[in-house]
Amino acid sequence: MIDTRQFQKYVIDNKKKFCILGDYVRKKVIYSLDKMLLQEKSESFLKIPPIPRVKSLDSAIGKIARKSYTDPETQMTDLVGVRFVVLLRQSIDLICDIIKSEPSWTAVVDRDYEDEIKNAPKHFDYQSVHFVIRPKNNLDIDGETLYTYHPCEIQVRTLLQHAYAEVLHDSIYKSVGPVPPKAERLVARSMALMETTDDLFSETMNLLDAENKSRNDLLASLSALYKEEIGEEYLHEDSRLNLLVLDTYRGSLTSETLNNINDLLKEKHFIRKNVQGRAMRSPLYSQPIVLLAYFLVYQADLESRIPEIVRLWPLAGSHDEFNMVFSDLGISRDI
């Protein structure tokens, strides 16, 4: 028989460790995610903030009564958990790859969850991915030691899966009463609808990505060029702002645009110095798109298209900064 009082003491005494482990997991995944994402940051990629949650003492005690644990201190894997919610199923793999490749812990798919739902497969076909991670070595963080037997559960799910689980988890999965056949049919219909919706959204996103690949690739290259020529410390990139300018001047962009900007920077050495001098006080000059602005003005002057470039400029709050580009290049915008 399990000594419940001993387990209670374990949960209470280790609550701080659980909080630290959950936060450690959250920070590790977000750090790796930020490194992998190019134009998007984890704050927008993750649709719900991943806040670690420690299991309440009452819930932990109640779970002992339901499970055939022999050592709940190591077998109860969800005393702390972190949930990562993404938009579509195609994004789940990215988070899963990060979890599985993190060198500081071991990660296994949680089979316990599948055992719990195997008796009701029709209700839970459309479920999130569950991992249990444990530190490979003892970790000393904030004055606490996290031991290799301390587990943390990680859930990875889509926004639709999250909505599904929130609506139905307590009503069916934890239901102690009978579930009427009509409720089962409604759940099955909802699962099919969500899977179809996810497929349609994913196909739509793939089409949009394919259509805008050259534009997105150019922005990534401009960001890399800015870091190399101007300096990463000056860059405070706003993807929406940059993409707005790229979309506005889409007709002026070619496969040679990046090479042309490179050539202009080599010819006009003052551009680097001027961008650096203004980046800290001007939003435009802290964006990679400013390098394109120099090229667009320079090229428009050669082709006598200055009025068109001026008319199309889409950033209403940056007209003065745009005027500085003309001034630097010695080109009048009033032609």
Rosetta silent file (secondary structure, phi, psi, omega in degrees, C-alpha in Angstrom):
SEQUENCE: MIDTRQFQKYVIDNKKKFCILGDYVRKKVIYSLDKMLLQEKSESFLKIPPIPRVKSLDSAIGKIARKSYTDPETQMTDLVGVRFVVLLRQSIDLICDIIKSEPSWTAVVDRDYEDEIKNAPKHFDYQSVHFVIRPKNNLDIDGETLYTYHPCEIQVRTLLQHAYAEVLHDSIYKSVGPVPPKAERLVARSMALMETTDDLFSETMNLLDAENKSRNDLLASLSALYKEEIGEEYLHEDSRLNLLVLDTYRGSLTSETLNNINDLLKEKHFIRKNVQGRAMRSPLYSQPIVLLAYFLVYQADLESRIPEIVRLWPLAGSHDEFNMVFSDLGISRDI
SCORE:     score description
SCORE:     0.000 S_00000001
   1 L     0.000  137.250 -179.455    0.000    0.000    0.000 S_00000001
   2 L   -75.844  135.573  176.775    1.257    3.452   -0.898 S_00000001
   3 L   -80.984   98.645 -176.135    1.951    5.806    1.992 S_00000001
   4 H   -61.820  -36.854 -179.215   -0.201    8.763    0.932 S_00000001
   5 H   -63.963  -38.888  178.057    1.218   11.012    3.640 S_00000001
   6 H   -64.565  -40.218  179.342    4.738   10.418    2.364 S_00000001
   7 H   -67.494  -39.887  176.692    3.623   11.254   -1.185 S_00000001
   8 H   -57.504  -44.868  179.473    1.874   14.398    0.044 S_00000001
   9 H   -62.538  -40.568  178.845    5.099   15.512    1.699 S_00000001
  10 H   -60.784  -46.189 -178.731    7.029   14.783   -1.515 S_00000001
  11 H   -64.165  -45.026 -178.861    4.657   16.918   -3.617 S_00000001
  12 H   -65.879  -46.058 -176.999    4.687   19.821   -1.153 S_00000001
  13 H   -66.684  -26.328 -174.332    8.453   19.737   -0.590 S_00000001
  14 L  -105.336    9.122 -177.582    9.209   19.595   -4.323 S_00000001
  15 H   -57.771  -41.411  179.364    6.731   22.146   -5.620 S_00000001
  16 H   -63.551  -39.690  178.159    9.493   24.708   -6.211 S_00000001
  17 H   -61.879  -41.919  179.539   11.533   22.123   -8.129 S_00000001
  18 H   -61.488  -43.630  179.091    8.532   21.349  -10.323 S_00000001
  19 H   -60.865  -43.632 -178.965    8.062   25.048  -11.105 S_00000001
  20 H   -65.928  -42.139  179.300   11.740   25.433  -11.975 S_00000001
  21 H   -63.689  -44.000  178.731   11.725   22.330  -14.194 S_00000001
  22 H   -60.652  -42.011  179.862    8.615   23.503  -16.057 S_00000001
  23 H   -69.727  -34.869  176.432   10.138   26.913  -16.646 S_00000001
  24 H   -61.393  -45.933  179.050   13.422   25.324  -17.753 S_00000001
  25 H   -61.806  -46.973 -179.972   11.570   23.239  -20.349 S_00000001
  26 H   -57.367  -48.060 -177.146    9.601   26.260  -21.561 S_00000001
  27 H   -65.791  -39.278  179.927   12.715   28.404  -21.987 S_00000001
  28 H   -63.169  -45.441 -178.522   14.675   25.671  -23.763 S_00000001
  29 H   -66.607  -44.543 -179.257   11.932   25.032  -26.338 S_00000001
  30 H   -64.702  -40.483  178.485   11.308   28.749  -26.969 S_00000001
  31 H   -59.724  -47.052  179.339   15.047   29.445  -27.330 S_00000001
  32 H   -67.163  -37.412  179.799   15.420   26.704  -29.957 S_00000001
  33 H   -64.769  -43.579  178.626   12.199   27.768  -31.681 S_00000001
  34 H   -61.380  -34.546  179.702   13.363   31.381  -31.982 S_00000001
  35 H   -70.500  -32.079 -176.227   16.612   30.183  -33.560 S_00000001
  36 H   -84.501  -28.860 -179.273   14.769   28.085  -36.138 S_00000001
  37 L   -79.643  136.047 -178.795   12.148   30.649  -37.124 S_00000001
  38 L   -90.838  -68.772 -176.014   13.314   33.198  -39.685 S_00000001
  39 L   -93.116  -13.610 -175.822   10.681   35.899  -40.098 S_00000001
  40 L  -111.160  147.082  176.797    8.373   34.772  -37.302 S_00000001
  41 L  -104.342  160.456 -175.844    8.993   34.822  -33.569 S_00000001
  42 H   -60.223  -29.828 -178.790    7.816   32.238  -31.058 S_00000001
  43 H   -61.046  -33.424  179.485    5.305   34.708  -29.568 S_00000001
  44 H   -94.479  -26.031  178.435    3.280   34.631  -32.789 S_00000001
  45 H   -69.493  -40.503  178.192    4.058   31.015  -33.732 S_00000001
  46 L   -89.289  122.426 -170.187    2.686   29.767  -30.406 S_00000001
  47 L   -83.899  -14.595  174.413   -1.005   30.631  -30.205 S_00000001
  48 E  -135.303  131.661 -179.703   -1.293   30.352  -26.410 S_00000001
  49 L   -55.338  128.852 -179.332    1.516   31.375  -24.037 S_00000001
  50 L   -79.309   89.444 -177.836    3.225   28.187  -22.775 S_00000001
  51 L   -99.095  119.618  179.089    2.870   28.634  -19.021 S_00000001
  52 L   -59.279  141.691 -179.898    4.102   25.679  -16.902 S_00000001
  53 E  -127.835  126.774  178.614    1.420   24.233  -14.645 S_00000001
  54 E   -93.065  133.619 -178.568    2.071   22.267  -11.457 S_00000001
  55 L   -64.730  136.217  179.099   -0.479   19.610  -10.563 S_00000001
  56 L   -68.858  155.137 -179.584   -2.498   20.442   -7.466 S_00000001
  57 H   -61.323  -43.892 -179.374   -2.054   18.263   -4.422 S_00000001
  58 H   -60.527  -42.185  179.975   -5.726   17.197   -4.450 S_00000001
  59 H   -65.911  -39.886  179.605   -5.499   16.182   -8.102 S_00000001
  60 H   -64.781  -43.525  178.676   -2.284   14.233   -7.500 S_00000001
  61 H   -63.860  -41.374  179.079   -3.791   12.370   -4.548 S_00000001
  62 H   -63.420  -33.447 -179.326   -6.909   11.607   -6.552 S_00000001
  63 H   -69.274  -32.612  177.357   -4.855   10.167   -9.377 S_00000001
  64 H   -59.617  -38.953 -178.816   -3.196    7.693   -6.995 S_00000001
  65 H   -67.335  -28.048 -177.327   -6.634    6.285   -6.223 S_00000001
  66 H   -89.037  -20.729 -171.546   -7.351    5.786   -9.924 S_00000001
  67 L  -112.715  158.316  179.488   -3.984    4.315  -10.956 S_00000001
  68 L   -96.890   54.798  178.693   -2.051    1.213  -10.004 S_00000001
  69 L   -71.759  143.585  168.711    1.109    3.074   -9.034 S_00000001
  70 L  -105.594  -24.455  178.246    3.783    1.351   -6.990 S_00000001
  71 L  -145.144   78.820 -173.997    6.006    4.450   -6.799 S_00000001
  72 H   -61.209  -22.921 -178.903    3.960    7.563   -7.653 S_00000001
  73 H   -63.273  -30.700  177.511    6.903    9.880   -6.982 S_00000001
  74 H  -108.115  -23.983 -176.039    8.565    8.653  -10.181 S_00000001
  75 H   -86.083  -25.374  178.446    5.593    7.135  -12.037 S_00000001
  76 L   -81.126  102.678 -168.894    3.301   10.165  -11.944 S_00000001
  77 L   -89.208   -4.290 -175.598    4.729   12.003  -14.942 S_00000001
  78 L  -114.221   29.491  175.170    2.449   15.042  -14.999 S_00000001
  79 L   -63.707  -25.309  168.710    3.234   16.651  -11.643 S_00000001
  80 E  -140.074  142.529 -178.701    4.437   19.526  -13.838 S_00000001
  81 E  -147.083  155.533  176.062    3.561   20.098  -17.469 S_00000001
  82 E  -132.324  134.799 -179.443    3.974   22.572  -20.296 S_00000001
  83 E  -114.464  130.517  176.529    1.653   22.859  -23.284 S_00000001
  84 E  -113.024  117.982 -176.198    2.704   24.263  -26.661 S_00000001
  85 E  -110.594  121.366 -179.788   -0.207   25.238  -28.915 S_00000001
  86 E  -112.432  175.794 -175.280    0.440   25.908  -32.608 S_00000001
  87 L   -77.577  -50.970 -172.653   -1.880   26.882  -35.435 S_00000001
  88 L  -128.565  161.545 -178.885   -1.809   23.819  -37.705 S_00000001
  89 H   -59.767  -32.071 -179.016   -0.741   20.177  -37.573 S_00000001
  90 H   -65.649  -16.962  177.821    2.164   20.839  -39.926 S_00000001
  91 H   -87.321  -15.522 -178.150    3.683   23.014  -37.203 S_00000001
  92 H   -62.672  -40.270 -176.715    3.563   20.271  -34.587 S_00000001
  93 H   -59.242  -35.477 -179.204    6.554   18.467  -36.093 S_00000001
  94 H   -62.196  -46.907  178.806    8.779   21.502  -35.591 S_00000001
  95 H   -65.605  -41.761 -179.491    8.095   21.581  -31.843 S_00000001
  96 H   -62.558  -40.313  178.633    8.413   17.795  -31.581 S_00000001
  97 H   -62.907  -39.094  177.761   11.792   17.846  -33.326 S_00000001
  98 H   -63.112  -45.346 -178.774   13.017   20.476  -30.864 S_00000001
  99 H   -62.607  -44.488 -176.200   11.847   18.411  -27.896 S_00000001
 100 H   -72.220  -24.469 -176.063   13.406   15.196  -29.200 S_00000001
 101 H   -98.222   -4.200  179.913   16.741   16.824  -30.092 S_00000001
 102 L   -63.936  121.388 -173.449   17.337   18.811  -26.873 S_00000001
 103 L   -73.900  -16.213 -174.147   20.629   17.420  -25.477 S_00000001
 104 L   -87.882   -3.534  178.546   19.950   18.190  -21.801 S_00000001
 105 E  -143.470  165.138  170.145   17.039   15.779  -21.402 S_00000001
 106 E  -101.293  140.325 -177.848   15.630   12.458  -22.554 S_00000001
 107 E  -129.039  128.265  176.747   12.223   12.606  -24.216 S_00000001
 108 E  -130.061  149.512  175.448    9.825    9.733  -24.762 S_00000001
 109 E   -68.485  134.124 -175.479    6.288    9.659  -26.079 S_00000001
 110 L   -76.282  104.925  179.295    3.913    9.275  -23.145 S_00000001
 111 H   -77.526  -22.447 -179.193    2.328    5.829  -23.493 S_00000001
 112 H   -57.994  -39.238 -179.317    0.334    6.289  -20.270 S_00000001
 113 H   -63.663  -40.664  179.461   -1.995    8.693  -22.031 S_00000001
 114 H   -66.632  -34.883  177.474   -2.730    6.168  -24.748 S_00000001
 115 H   -62.196  -38.383 -177.558   -3.464    3.537  -22.096 S_00000001
 116 H   -67.575  -31.039 -174.230   -6.024    5.847  -20.527 S_00000001
 117 H  -104.108    1.866 -174.579   -7.917    6.432  -23.759 S_00000001
 118 L   -64.478  -22.947  179.858   -7.630    3.000  -25.379 S_00000001
 119 L   -82.676   -5.925  178.674  -11.100    2.109  -24.131 S_00000001
 120 L  -138.142   58.894 -174.255  -12.651    5.078  -25.940 S_00000001
 121 L   -63.736  -29.788 -178.616  -10.741    5.386  -29.235 S_00000001
 122 L   -66.253  -25.992 -176.807  -13.641    6.993  -31.089 S_00000001
 123 L   -81.971  -22.807 -166.347  -13.547    9.953  -28.729 S_00000001
 124 L  -131.103   30.380  176.442   -9.872   10.675  -28.925 S_00000001
 125 L   -64.685  -30.105 -172.314   -8.578    9.992  -32.423 S_00000001
 126 L  -104.216   77.562 -171.092   -7.791   13.682  -32.823 S_00000001
 127 L  -122.822  165.610  179.193   -5.339   14.234  -29.984 S_00000001
 128 L   -79.129  168.176  176.554   -2.208   16.140  -29.129 S_00000001
 129 E   -90.859  134.220 -179.184    1.291   14.687  -28.902 S_00000001
 130 E  -117.857  131.552  173.538    2.500   13.962  -25.368 S_00000001
 131 E  -120.673  154.897  165.413    6.112   13.665  -24.235 S_00000001
 132 E  -121.490  124.117  179.008    7.682   12.992  -20.869 S_00000001
 133 E  -113.243  150.018  173.424   11.146   14.469  -20.437 S_00000001
 134 E  -138.124  141.888  178.689   13.665   13.918  -17.670 S_00000001
 135 E   -58.820  138.686  176.617   17.044   15.647  -17.207 S_00000001
 136 L   -70.616  -33.412  177.734   19.964   13.542  -18.449 S_00000001
 137 L  -132.810  157.098  176.389   22.068   14.860  -15.586 S_00000001
 138 L   -57.300  137.083 -178.437   21.204   16.556  -12.314 S_00000001
 139 E  -115.601  129.391  175.210   20.615   20.277  -12.899 S_00000001
 140 E  -101.166  109.493 -176.509   21.379   22.994  -10.348 S_00000001
 141 E  -134.840  128.168  176.288   19.070   25.950  -11.028 S_00000001
 142 L    51.961   40.628  177.043   18.140   28.802   -8.682 S_00000001
 143 L    78.848    3.935  179.168   19.513   27.001   -5.652 S_00000001
 144 E  -117.379  148.821  176.053   17.544   23.818   -6.349 S_00000001
 145 E  -105.116  121.348  175.036   18.736   20.486   -7.714 S_00000001
 146 E   -95.510  120.356 -174.448   16.592   18.871  -10.386 S_00000001
 147 L   -91.373  162.750 -175.674   17.305   15.155  -10.397 S_00000001
 148 L   -65.787  -15.813  178.705   17.285   12.792  -13.352 S_00000001
 149 L   -92.465   -2.899  178.550   14.113   11.103  -12.071 S_00000001
 150 L   -77.111  117.929 -179.089   12.112   14.352  -12.078 S_00000001
 151 L   -96.942  157.008  170.505    9.662   14.216  -15.028 S_00000001
 152 E  -137.597  129.952  177.807    7.888   16.966  -16.934 S_00000001
 153 E   -88.634  134.447  176.047    5.021   16.317  -19.308 S_00000001
 154 E  -118.639  128.624  173.322    4.966   18.268  -22.575 S_00000001
 155 E  -109.655  137.342  175.628    1.854   18.513  -24.726 S_00000001
 156 E  -126.196  120.302 -176.751    2.004   19.714  -28.313 S_00000001
 157 E  -147.878  164.369  175.311   -1.297   20.411  -30.004 S_00000001
 158 E   -86.477  169.391  178.750   -2.988   22.643  -32.551 S_00000001
 159 H   -64.256  -36.658  177.067   -5.428   25.385  -31.692 S_00000001
 160 H   -67.540  -41.996  177.089   -8.281   23.226  -32.982 S_00000001
 161 H   -61.759  -38.399  179.465   -7.091   20.279  -30.916 S_00000001
 162 H   -63.880  -44.713  178.443   -6.917   22.541  -27.901 S_00000001
 163 H   -61.961  -42.633  178.627  -10.483   23.718  -28.411 S_00000001
 164 H   -58.651  -48.607 -177.891  -11.595   20.112  -28.860 S_00000001
 165 H   -65.769  -40.427 -178.313   -9.872   19.008  -25.659 S_00000001
 166 H   -64.492  -38.258 -177.629  -11.137   21.953  -23.634 S_00000001
 167 H   -74.819  -42.432 -168.504  -14.742   21.318  -24.671 S_00000001
 168 H  -104.391  -17.094 -173.183  -14.788   17.542  -24.418 S_00000001
 169 H   -57.455  -54.617 -178.015  -12.065   16.482  -21.989 S_00000001
 170 H   -71.378  -30.531 -174.090  -14.002   16.971  -18.767 S_00000001
 171 H   -77.664  -33.095 -175.225  -17.347   16.038  -20.315 S_00000001
 172 H  -118.308  -52.629 -176.801  -16.367   12.703  -21.867 S_00000001
 173 H   -60.340  -42.367 -179.922  -12.822   11.659  -21.015 S_00000001
 174 L   -97.134    7.214 -177.788  -13.338   12.281  -17.275 S_00000001
 175 L   -68.557  134.890  177.559  -17.008   11.413  -17.310 S_00000001
 176 L  -100.099   -4.146  179.251  -18.033    8.825  -14.749 S_00000001
 177 L  -105.201  174.690 -179.804  -21.499    8.414  -16.221 S_00000001
 178 L   -69.290  146.706  176.737  -22.691    6.825  -19.477 S_00000001
 179 L  -104.533  117.445 -177.611  -22.105    8.659  -22.744 S_00000001
 180 L   -64.681  148.908 -178.930  -25.165    8.487  -25.012 S_00000001
 181 H   -55.076  -37.383  179.994  -24.620    7.189  -28.582 S_00000001
 182 H   -63.097  -36.994  177.595  -25.737   10.509  -30.068 S_00000001
 183 H   -63.781  -40.222  177.269  -22.989   12.302  -28.110 S_00000001
 184 H   -61.267  -42.728 -179.589  -20.451    9.834  -29.521 S_00000001
 185 H   -64.687  -40.843  179.102  -21.697   10.524  -33.050 S_00000001
 186 H   -64.005  -39.520  177.823  -21.483   14.289  -32.512 S_00000001
 187 H   -64.542  -43.160  179.135  -17.937   13.962  -31.226 S_00000001
 188 H   -61.197  -40.852  178.386  -16.983   11.848  -34.242 S_00000001
 189 H   -64.446  -40.848 -179.074  -18.479   14.470  -36.567 S_00000001
 190 H   -65.068  -38.837  178.328  -16.601   17.255  -34.802 S_00000001
 191 H   -63.533  -45.086 -179.936  -13.320   15.351  -35.120 S_00000001
 192 H   -62.451  -40.285  179.598  -13.864   14.779  -38.830 S_00000001
 193 H   -64.635  -42.539 -179.157  -14.744   18.439  -39.325 S_00000001
 194 H   -67.314  -39.195  178.358  -11.637   19.621  -37.475 S_00000001
 195 H   -64.349  -41.654  178.142   -9.366   17.286  -39.403 S_00000001
 196 H   -64.983  -42.935  179.123  -10.853   18.501  -42.679 S_00000001
 197 H   -61.416  -43.299  178.690  -10.538   22.132  -41.576 S_00000001
 198 H   -62.081  -42.246  178.771   -6.903   21.603  -40.608 S_00000001
 199 H   -61.534  -43.248 -179.382   -6.195   19.984  -43.984 S_00000001
 200 H   -66.483  -43.508  177.181   -7.802   22.898  -45.838 S_00000001
 201 H   -61.344  -42.455 -179.153   -5.949   25.494  -43.763 S_00000001
 202 H   -63.900  -42.234  178.441   -2.660   23.644  -44.290 S_00000001
 203 H   -63.905  -39.825  177.764   -3.204   23.469  -48.045 S_00000001
 204 H   -61.738  -45.910  179.964   -4.029   27.183  -48.089 S_00000001
 205 H   -63.509  -37.951  177.746   -0.859   28.034  -46.162 S_00000001
 206 H   -64.144  -39.866  177.412    1.222   25.875  -48.512 S_00000001
 207 H   -64.528  -42.634  178.837   -0.197   27.707  -51.521 S_00000001
 208 H   -65.217  -40.249  178.928    0.529   31.087  -49.911 S_00000001
 209 H   -63.559  -41.853  179.895    4.057   30.021  -49.005 S_00000001
 210 H   -65.628  -41.574 -178.558    4.732   28.850  -52.560 S_00000001
 211 H   -65.110  -34.744 -174.280    3.325   32.054  -54.050 S_00000001
 212 L  -107.046   16.685 -176.210    5.410   34.276  -51.778 S_00000001
 213 H   -60.261  -45.637 -177.184    8.588   32.196  -51.571 S_00000001
 214 H   -64.306  -39.200  178.169   10.734   34.595  -53.610 S_00000001
 215 H   -65.441  -45.504 -179.387    9.568   37.572  -51.533 S_00000001
 216 H   -66.272  -38.203  177.262   10.159   35.776  -48.242 S_00000001
 217 H   -64.296  -38.367  179.249   13.549   34.530  -49.399 S_00000001
 218 H   -65.014  -41.873  178.782   14.527   38.086  -50.367 S_00000001
 219 H   -62.972  -42.153  177.709   13.564   39.388  -46.924 S_00000001
 220 H   -61.592  -39.762  179.386   15.617   36.654  -45.259 S_00000001
 221 H   -69.615  -38.168  176.811   18.573   37.562  -47.477 S_00000001
 222 H   -63.941  -39.302  177.688   18.147   41.271  -46.751 S_00000001
 223 H   -62.637  -43.245  179.184   18.150   40.510  -43.024 S_00000001
 224 H   -65.291  -39.149  179.330   21.352   38.517  -43.376 S_00000001
 225 H   -66.713  -40.086  177.880   22.921   41.306  -45.457 S_00000001
 226 H   -60.557  -46.122 -179.790   21.920   43.931  -42.895 S_00000001
 227 H   -61.608  -39.029 -176.881   23.525   41.925  -40.094 S_00000001
 228 H   -73.896  -44.121 -172.818   26.689   41.476  -42.130 S_00000001
 229 H   -92.077  -35.899 -176.769   27.082   45.009  -43.498 S_00000001
 230 H   -98.065  -44.921  179.963   25.369   47.188  -40.877 S_00000001
 231 H   126.007  132.435 -177.065   25.586   45.051  -37.754 S_00000001
 232 H   -62.345  -29.207 -177.620   23.171   42.752  -35.932 S_00000001
 233 H   -68.159  -16.172  179.686   23.054   45.097  -32.945 S_00000001
 234 H   -92.915   -9.540 -172.983   21.320   47.731  -35.091 S_00000001
 235 L   -88.022  125.766  172.885   18.598   45.378  -36.361 S_00000001
 236 L  -134.092   76.911 -166.545   15.096   45.479  -34.821 S_00000001
 237 L   -75.291  133.117  173.153   13.140   43.712  -37.512 S_00000001
 238 L  -116.527  107.640 -173.266    9.384   44.081  -37.903 S_00000001
 239 H   -59.874  -42.377 -177.884    8.233   41.504  -40.453 S_00000001
 240 H   -61.047  -43.353  179.839    4.925   43.233  -41.264 S_00000001
 241 H   -62.069  -47.694 -178.185    6.632   46.520  -42.025 S_00000001
 242 H   -64.814  -42.310 -179.330    9.250   44.893  -44.259 S_00000001
 243 H   -67.780  -32.135  177.323    6.759   42.724  -46.108 S_00000001
 244 H   -61.054  -44.182  179.104    4.526   45.731  -46.748 S_00000001
 245 H   -67.567  -42.627  179.268    7.352   47.495  -48.582 S_00000001
 246 H   -61.229  -41.939  179.278    8.317   44.345  -50.487 S_00000001
 247 H   -67.380  -37.521 -179.146    4.724   43.802  -51.605 S_00000001
 248 H   -63.314  -40.816 -176.387    4.348   47.433  -52.635 S_00000001
 249 L  -104.742   26.172 -178.547    7.398   47.341  -54.891 S_00000001
 250 H   -52.798  -38.884 -177.823    6.971   43.734  -56.022 S_00000001
 251 H   -68.325  -15.911 -179.615    7.019   44.832  -59.678 S_00000001
 252 H   -96.402   -1.937 -176.310   10.471   46.392  -59.253 S_00000001
 253 L   -96.141  138.718  177.367   12.075   43.272  -57.794 S_00000001
 254 L  -132.580  178.188  177.683   14.026   40.739  -59.859 S_00000001
 255 L   -66.681  -15.588 -178.705   16.265   37.774  -59.206 S_00000001
 256 L   -98.218    0.311 -174.229   19.199   40.219  -59.341 S_00000001
 257 H   -58.285  -45.358 -178.363   17.866   42.668  -56.762 S_00000001
 258 H   -62.899  -43.416  177.687   19.949   41.320  -53.886 S_00000001
 259 H   -62.204  -38.822  179.682   23.147   41.364  -55.973 S_00000001
 260 H   -64.989  -39.654  177.547   22.346   44.904  -57.078 S_00000001
 261 H   -64.920  -40.885  177.385   21.919   46.031  -53.452 S_00000001
 262 H   -58.993  -45.286  179.993   25.231   44.401  -52.597 S_00000001
 263 H   -63.217  -39.217 -179.439   26.933   46.273  -55.432 S_00000001
 264 H   -65.161  -40.674  179.065   25.373   49.563  -54.309 S_00000001
 265 H   -64.101  -34.916  178.411   26.654   49.107  -50.756 S_00000001
 266 H   -72.022  -33.672 -179.127   30.161   48.500  -52.084 S_00000001
 267 H   -79.317  -40.870 -176.743   29.977   51.582  -54.305 S_00000001
 268 L  -106.745   83.342 -174.709   28.327   53.909  -51.776 S_00000001
 269 L   -63.338  -23.984 -177.458   30.306   53.310  -48.586 S_00000001
 270 H   -67.838  -20.533 -177.979   28.460   56.102  -46.756 S_00000001
 271 H   -59.265  -45.975 -179.724   25.235   54.057  -46.695 S_00000001
 272 H   -57.234  -48.775 -178.077   26.593   51.772  -43.985 S_00000001
 273 H   -64.232  -42.139 -177.882   27.663   54.678  -41.767 S_00000001
 274 H   -67.467  -40.023  178.225   24.421   56.608  -42.269 S_00000001
 275 H   -64.644  -43.907  178.104   22.222   53.604  -41.489 S_00000001
 276 H   -60.237  -40.835 -177.394   24.213   52.883  -38.342 S_00000001
 277 H   -68.748  -22.933 -176.516   23.961   56.509  -37.237 S_00000001
 278 H  -106.432  -13.899 -171.489   20.168   56.580  -37.582 S_00000001
 279 H   -60.339  -33.958 -176.036   19.168   53.039  -36.581 S_00000001
 280 L   -75.681  -17.982 -178.613   18.849   53.790  -32.878 S_00000001
 281 L  -121.530   -4.804 -178.845   16.394   56.655  -33.367 S_00000001
 282 L  -125.008  119.685  179.530   14.652   55.804  -36.638 S_00000001
 283 L   -57.586  -37.598 -178.108   12.427   52.724  -37.041 S_00000001
 284 H   -62.813  -42.456 -173.910   13.051   52.619  -40.801 S_00000001
 285 H   -78.345   -5.032  173.265   16.829   52.493  -40.481 S_00000001
 286 H   -97.740    8.550 -179.341   16.687   49.573  -38.060 S_00000001
 287 L  -110.500  143.177  177.500   14.896   47.482  -40.720 S_00000001
 288 L   -61.245  -22.974 -177.243   16.567   45.451  -43.505 S_00000001
 289 H   -66.843  -17.079  179.038   14.126   47.031  -45.941 S_00000001
 290 H   -63.992  -30.931  177.481   16.070   50.309  -45.727 S_00000001
 291 H   -65.644  -37.321  175.612   18.766   48.714  -47.898 S_00000001
 292 H   -67.521  -36.353 -179.839   16.120   48.082  -50.543 S_00000001
 293 H   -59.705  -43.627  177.224   14.939   51.689  -50.206 S_00000001
 294 H   -59.450  -44.695 -178.310   18.391   52.953  -51.176 S_00000001
 295 H   -67.432  -41.671 -179.083   18.449   50.672  -54.193 S_00000001
 296 H   -60.805  -42.800  179.400   14.902   51.553  -55.292 S_00000001
 297 H   -67.011  -44.587 -179.663   15.660   55.291  -55.226 S_00000001
 298 H   -61.319  -46.347 -178.983   19.001   54.833  -56.966 S_00000001
 299 H   -68.102  -39.839  179.882   17.484   52.629  -59.679 S_00000001
 300 H   -63.647  -34.901  177.352   14.436   54.875  -60.122 S_00000001
 301 H   -64.511  -41.591  178.666   16.722   57.852  -60.723 S_00000001
 302 H   -65.024  -32.002 -175.828   18.523   55.970  -63.473 S_00000001
 303 L  -101.925    8.043 -179.803   15.201   55.005  -65.060 S_00000001
 304 L    56.650   46.732 -179.732   13.466   58.359  -64.473 S_00000001
 305 L  -122.027   25.512 -177.556   10.831   56.781  -62.218 S_00000001
 306 H   -58.393  -46.475 -179.781   11.257   58.902  -59.098 S_00000001
 307 H   -56.577  -37.022 -179.609    7.603   60.138  -58.999 S_00000001
 308 H   -67.439  -44.356 -179.763    6.372   56.531  -59.065 S_00000001
 309 H   -62.793  -41.879  179.698    8.671   55.421  -56.239 S_00000001
 310 H   -65.971  -44.088 -177.679    7.632   58.411  -54.123 S_00000001
 311 H   -63.158  -36.071 -175.048    3.926   57.896  -54.813 S_00000001
 312 H   -82.591  -15.603 -174.725    4.030   54.215  -53.851 S_00000001
 313 L   -51.311  119.895 -168.694    5.953   54.612  -50.578 S_00000001
 314 L   -93.641   -6.605 -174.097    3.615   52.802  -48.111 S_00000001
 315 L   -98.689   94.444 -174.489    4.978   53.875  -44.714 S_00000001
 316 H   -60.981  -30.047 -177.300    3.079   57.034  -43.796 S_00000001
 317 H   -87.224    4.306 -175.481    5.049   57.503  -40.597 S_00000001
 318 H  -126.460   26.691 -179.678    8.457   57.317  -42.282 S_00000001
 319 H   -64.890  -40.942  179.856    8.321   59.986  -44.995 S_00000001
 320 H   -63.950  -42.103  178.635   11.042   62.078  -43.371 S_00000001
 321 H   -65.184  -37.148  177.497   13.298   59.040  -43.030 S_00000001
 322 H   -65.909  -36.954  177.375   12.605   58.134  -46.671 S_00000001
 323 H   -61.083  -31.579  179.348   13.577   61.665  -47.687 S_00000001
 324 H   -65.130  -30.032  176.949   16.978   61.078  -46.072 S_00000001
 325 H   -62.095  -45.411  177.168   17.608   58.269  -48.554 S_00000001
 326 H   -60.458  -46.457 -178.522   17.221   60.767  -51.416 S_00000001
 327 H   -61.304  -43.796  179.745   19.453   63.247  -49.643 S_00000001
 328 H   -59.894  -38.380 -175.724   22.187   60.675  -49.014 S_00000001
 329 H   -86.325   -4.570 -179.179   22.198   59.661  -52.686 S_00000001
 330 L    69.182   33.961 -177.993   22.098   63.305  -53.877 S_00000001
 331 L  -118.098  134.272  177.720   18.829   62.718  -55.720 S_00000001
 332 L   -82.844  136.169  178.655   15.867   65.085  -55.727 S_00000001
 333 L   -92.317    1.700 -176.809   12.472   63.531  -54.997 S_00000001
 334 L  -103.867   24.482 -178.940   10.652   66.447  -56.614 S_00000001
 335 L   -68.351    0.000    0.000   11.450   65.584  -60.217 S_00000001
